[in-house]
Amino acid sequence: MERGRVTMDRNADAPWSKFDPEVYVDNNYRTPLEVDLLIVRLMRDHFGRCFSGGVPDSVRGVDVGAGANLYPALSMLPWCEKILLLEFARPNVEYLERQVSSGGFDTAWDAFWDVLREAPAYAAVEPRSRFGEIVRVERGNLFDLDGHRRWDLGTMFFVADSMSECPDEFKRGVRCFMNALGERAPFAAAFMKESVGYRVGDHDYPAYRVNEDRVRESLAPFTAELEIHDLHHMVRPGHEGMLLALGRRNSEVAVP
């Protein structure tokens, strides 16, 4: 333990009200990284396989902890009647609301859509009008989702591992996300591998160090299908890559 450090930073301790989404987009997405484009391809192909037999009526999607990242929501556009972007930090909520209500999301996200539309289901969609029609933003806490199984498709990108240093909050975050999905719901979840925390603008944010085994252990009780991609690509100091989990929710009502 670090000298003088007696507690781990919990989610409630982080300066979420000071999170700067524009800096975050500039640092991570304004110039697309190959690893993010690879994630988009993998997610696109996974959802395409899951819906290859046809799209059920009234599919509702959720991106939990959406932050200042639109590509998970874009990946759900062809499949959903409605998409909810759930986010806690007020600056991120305001950023997302601008993307929905401004008549079209920022051009920074076009490169990600270009990858998605290589598949026919995406090419058939006009993304900006569709995004404005079916996406809504809600301020909410991931921890409040537990037991509300109502979504048919879900994503959670760099959330459960990037909001706290505490293992119990990481496990609770994964559980709440998975318990918000209906039976057989396809999902995609991404994690920073072995992250020791990150900085956005002038503020530091906590992380829980995960590896493939910890991610698999946290997800396996909830999944009927699960594949984990270990993407060996570092985007900043303080982590060892990214992990992308793709799968389907199983039929269990809840797992402690």
C-alpha positions, -999 to 999 in steps of 0.1 A, spaced: 0 0 0 12 35 -8 25 53 22 -2 75 37 -29 59 16 -54 40 37 -84 39 15 -93 33 -22 -111 59 -42 -147 50 -47 -170 61 -74 -186 88 -52 -152 103 -46 -144 111 -82 -149 147 -96 -175 137 -121 -190 172 -122 -157 185 -136 -153 159 -163 -145 177 -196 -161 158 -225 -146 179 -252 -111 172 -239 -120 135 -237 -131 134 -273 -100 153 -284 -78 129 -266 -95 97 -276 -117 100 -307 -111 132 -327 -84 113 -345 -97 77 -347 -74 51 -332 -69 18 -349 -79 -1 -318 -113 17 -316 -119 10 -353 -111 -26 -346 -136 -26 -317 -162 -11 -339 -157 -39 -365 -159 -66 -339 -190 -52 -323 -207 -46 -358 -200 -82 -368 -212 -96 -334 -245 -77 -335 -250 -87 -372 -246 -124 -363 -269 -121 -333 -297 -106 -356 -289 -127 -387 -322 -145 -383 -342 -113 -382 -347 -84 -359 -374 -88 -332 -401 -61 -329 -395 -32 -306 -358 -38 -298 -347 -14 -271 -310 -7 -266 -291 9 -238 -255 23 -236 -247 24 -199 -223 51 -188 -222 65 -223 -199 93 -215 -185 112 -245 -184 82 -268 -210 77 -295 -197 47 -313 -215 21 -290 -248 38 -297 -240 40 -334 -234 3 -334 -270 -3 -322 -287 20 -348 -299 -6 -373 -313 -30 -347 -332 -7 -323 -366 10 -321 -353 31 -292 -318 37 -276 -312 51 -242 -279 68 -233 -275 65 -196 -249 88 -180 -242 102 -146 -217 131 -151 -236 162 -159 -210 176 -184 -213 143 -203 -251 144 -202 -250 179 -217 -225 168 -244 -248 138 -254 -279 160 -254 -261 183 -279 -253 154 -301 -289 143 -302 -306 177 -305 -283 197 -327 -296 182 -360 -267 157 -363 -238 144 -343 -204 159 -346 -183 149 -377 -157 134 -353 -180 103 -353 -181 99 -391 -150 77 -392 -166 52 -369 -198 51 -390 -177 46 -421 -165 13 -406 -200 3 -395 -216 10 -429 -193 -16 -445 -220 -40 -434 -253 -39 -454 -276 -34 -423 -257 -2 -414 -254 10 -450 -292 10 -452 -295 35 -423 -291 73 -426 -273 77 -393 -279 113 -383 -316 114 -388 -319 79 -372 -298 90 -343 -320 120 -337 -352 100 -340 -346 71 -317 -319 81 -292 -326 98 -259 -304 108 -230 -310 102 -193 -290 112 -163 -287 81 -141 -265 59 -120 -254 25 -131 -259 12 -96 -296 20 -99 -301 -5 -127 -299 -37 -107 -329 -59 -112 -345 -37 -140 -342 -62 -168 -358 -43 -197 -333 -39 -225 -329 -61 -255 -294 -50 -265 -268 -33 -244 -233 -18 -244 -210 -6 -216 -177 9 -226 -149 17 -201 -174 21 -172 -173 -6 -145 -135 -6 -144 -131 32 -149 -152 47 -121 -136 33 -89 -106 15 -75 -127 -9 -54 -133 -45 -65 -168 -46 -50 -179 -16 -70 -165 -31 -102 -183 -64 -96 -215 -45 -87 -212 -24 -118 -210 -54 -141 -238 -71 -123 -261 -41 -126 -254 -38 -163 -260 -75 -170 -292 -76 -148 -306 -47 -169 -306 -69 -200 -333 -93 -210 -329 -130 -217 -306 -137 -247 -299 -99 -252 -267 -94 -272 -242 -72 -254 -207 -56 -258 -186 -44 -229 -151 -29 -230 -125 -25 -203 -91 -9 -199 -66 -36 -191 -46 -31 -159 -55 6 -157 -41 25 -127 -64 55 -134 -66 83 -160 -66 120 -164 -90 142 -183 -80 179 -184 -69 189 -149 -86 161 -130 -77 125 -122 -102 96 -122 -99 62 -106 -98 27 -121 -99 -8 -110 -72 -30 -124 -87 -58 -145 -73 -85 -167 -90 -111 -190 -95 -135 -161 -112 -109 -139 -134 -97 -167 -144 -133 -176 -150 -142 -140 -173 -111 -135 -193 -118 -167 -195 -156 -169 -224 -161 -144 -246 -139 -166 -238 -151 -200 -251 -178 -224 -223 -169 -248 -191 -151 -241 -159 -142 -261 -132 -119 -249 -108 -102 -272 -75 -90 -257 -65 -60 -278 -28 -53 -272 -29 -16 -279 -20 12 -254 -36 46 -259 -19 63 -230 5 56 -201 -9 37 -172 -26 7 -188 -17 -24 -208 -43 -26 -235 -81 -30 -239 -104 -59 -234 -136 -63 -255 -163 -88 -242 -190 -99 -266 -219 -122 -258 -255 -128 -249 -273 -126 -216 -284 -160 -202 -318 -168 -188 -311 -164 -151 -332 -137 -134 -304 -124 -112 -270 -134 -99 -257 -122 -66 
